[in-house]
């Protein structure tokens, strides 16, 4: 694919969007987990398929879930007025990557 693009590819990173959302919602306790999830998202295709702000939202959503505050995540996402199907698809792709990695190393 990169050859077809003549290696002319610009990827916008979701880190700045994530920090903005975390700061605005005063969710600083989720920063480390969100940052790790964003780093791991680069092992999937989502970085090429979705805009960075949706990847940031999906990673924050997963961080909420890992912190066992999933009900707050649903309320937070609803307040953003984004396509929740896309957020779920991104989250699923990241979780699938973890599952695939775990099964490959087992």
Secondary structure, 3 states (H helix, E strand, C coil): CCCCCCCCCCCCCCHHHHHHHHHHCCCHHHHHHHHHHHHHHCCCCHHHHCCHHHHHHHHHHHHHHHCCCHHHHHHHHHHHCCCHHHHHHHHHHHHHHHHHHHHHHC
